[in-house]
């Protein structure tokens, strides 16, 4: 093993060991007194949907002037397993694009088949190909064909652009990085902010990245859980709204673009028994959650969402009739609302967790200052604590 490989391995191991602890100790939006509607699950994360696992590989190295192929590096990979890494049971799924200046592979078959078989991966724009191929290799290594018996795979891999902070044309994400994210995926608290695919991302001209949230429905409407994970890299400061307040105008310093630049990927999981046509409707509602945070989905933004249900295990197969359960359409309103609420909070959690980062050519993107956020919300009587 070369010295560079040793350094890379050591860094990945440090991240894998350190971030679960930080996920438990780093303040989140609710800890700062930001008010949100709805009831979150125990982790307030996509992993509150039973079976869902999330893993990250975070790559940070170098500083100063950009040298393509050498760095600085500020990037990574995030993996979401719908039923956990050991399962090969597909889930009903659907996707929706609010604005198409982005990529999510594998979605043509999701549309036609109604199923998602395998993980959802998120990385940077120029690493989609290597991550896609790595997922196929990972599945082959685990020795199982898809649920229909074919030795083939059309992985779902999505991206946002981190080229303001990261040497994106240096192609620093390698197959082993995707494998690592897949292998270390876990239940429980989810690492947020400058981690995984979100490492070099920017949100509303503050540091962005990975964020998550969940909602648990009242038992009288089923008690189902809806969980959302975002990789947010979109938005203009002037439009940023948190808890209904235009926080962006209250904190106007240190902007990056002064316009809506970037993209957002949203992954939604639920244990509610839904079929693909219903999940398509759910995926569309994600847009309303982003609207609460001030997004208008600018021309240059890739705003792409995928939703899946962990209900109906064993629905894919080649033999006999399959018995399914599903909610009637007129019972979906609580899930629509939970989707909007969890999306809104997940974006804010990403910004609250993210830390100021300096990347290529000493580009610096500041973190959302917690004290200034609290001041802005207090000014309008919106703090809960």
Protein Blocks (a to p, Z undefined) as FASTA:
>chain_A
ZZklmmmmmmmmmmmmmmmmmmmmpccfklnopacedjddfkopaklpghiacdddddde
dedjddehjaccddddddddfkojkbccdcddddddfblcbcdehklmmmmnopaedddd
dddfklmmmmmmmmmmmmmmnopacfkopacdddddddddfklmpcfknopacfklmmmm
mmmgcehjddehjehjllmgceehiacddddddddddfklnopacdddddddedjfklpc
gehiafklmmmghifkopaedddddddddfbdcdfklmmmmmmmmmmmmmmnopaoiakl
ccddddddfehihkaccehjdddddddfklmmmmmmmmmmmmmmmmmmmmmmpccdddeh
hiacddddfklmmmmmmmnopafZZ
